[in-house]
Amino acid sequence: MRGVAGEEPLTQPTLERLGLAIAHHLREGRVLVGHDGRESGETIAAAMVSGLNAGGIHADVVGLAPTPGIAFLTSEGPYAAGVVVSASHNPAKDNGIKLLNADGSKMNSAEETKLETLLTSSDEFSTPGGGECRRTKGMLGDYVAWLRNDAFPQLDLAGWKIALDCANGACSQVGPRVLKTFGAEVVTTHDRPDGMNINEDCGALHPEVLAALVKQESCAFGLCLDGDGDRGILADSSGRILDGDAILAGLCSLMTQSGELADATVVATVMSNLALENWVKACGAKLHRTPVGDRHVAAALRENNWNLGGEKSGHLLFGKEHGFRGDGLYTLLRVLSSLQRAGAPAEDFAKDYVDMPQDLWNLPAKKRVPLDELTQLSAEMEAVDSELQGRGRTVVRFSGTELKLRLMAEAEGDELVQSVLERLRAAAQKDGILAET
């Protein structure tokens, strides 16, 4: 659920009913609730808790907390579910609800569908009441302790100067705290959420800000997070920006060398760059692609017991040992730990990895239809892919959130990319699927 705070479905009556629906679904137990740095976070959390309590479910409110922190605490605590109030990388006016299972994983589509059916039905829920609300802000210390003592007990960042862009979001307090527990000197920016500045010209959407700070402060490494902290983009000492594909490439090299990469497989989505696929092959591993979305990456990792996957956006997943959760702080610590164990300098991470030129066109569409019904576009895609023969590729799909046709092309040069996209657009126009602008 995501939208403009105060507008449907993010209104108090609907949110209270959602809380009641969750209570009806769970029947008993306790739920952990947290939010990111948006002005509407407390109000939305309060409405959810009101519904949960009316349905007889106890709620612990941890307050400002990153999604991965809430996921960890949910999985380790006496919780039947977790609720994250966040719109991730969206602007401050937006907000949303993420629902977590007892193990901290995102609720699957089938469970969400059940809840949506309950939410939109005309049925009246019983309101036995009796649910308690507790403030438990100090719980985040357990998340910090787990990272320091259990996840990376050998990591020593004494003498390391690290830049951290918190996006004025959920990691503004806990992010610097985590890095300092490892002995790092932390240069922090955008760590003063005022309710309206989350993601504003900062964080994972603007990694160039972090890159400039890393060079200015002579840092060894840098991390910029998104609003709820479940993804991160890195920058090395030279200011080189490392997105999700570059991080996967660097970790693939290190984990292949150490024998840690399960089944010699990296998972990425169809949107990850062809350069990553070629890099993984050169490491002696293979790349498994999934549809867009960390949900699909997590599913592939779970089903095959793999331990490295992610999206170009910086949403990295590390298998069972990390609960298949995205966590920007964990990603940075994992990279630094792998470098230290390999005895490799930070500047060697993903050295020489360069994306193949890529561009994405988002074109307004009249409707969503199966791609095989777009005969002209399908034929042109097949012709282009045949001509490129491994020197590039195309990905065409309809957006899941907007009525748009997304055309993506990669090739050895920018001019070729633009030429391919124009051919695809012209074919889609012949199919009559594009809306007039």
NORJOCOR-V753155 format. One line per field, one symbol per residue. phi: phi as a letter, one per 20 degrees, with the letter a starting at -180 (. if undefined). burial: 1 if it has 24 or more other C-alpha atoms within 12 Angstrom, else 0. A space follows every 50 residues. Layout:
# NORJOCOR-V753155
phi: ???
burial: ???
This chain:
# NORJOCOR-V753155
phi: .bregndgeedgffffffgffffffemboccecbbeeegegffffffffg ffffendfcddemfbfgffffffffededeaccdeadleffffebacddd ffenfffffffffgfffffefefeefcfmnfdccecgfffffffffffed fcfefcdgnedcecdemlcfegeffffffffenfedddclccfdncdfmf lamffcffffgffgffelefbbcddegdmebbddbefenfedegffffff fgfffffemeffllcddbefefffffgfffffendcddecffpfgfffff fffdlecbarcffoedccmffcmldeafffgffffffffffemdfgfefl fmfcffgbbcdddgdfaecgffeefffffffffffffflneracccbefe dceceddcccafbfffgffffffffffffffmeeefd
burial: 11111000111101111111111111111111111111111111111111 11111111111111111111111111101111111111111111111111 11111110000000110110000010000010100010111111101100 11001110011111111111111111111111011111111110111111 11111111111111101111111111111111111111111111111111 11111100001101111111111111111100101111111111111111 11001111111111111111011111111111111111100000011111 00111111111011100100100100110110010000001111111100 0001111111110001110111111011101011000
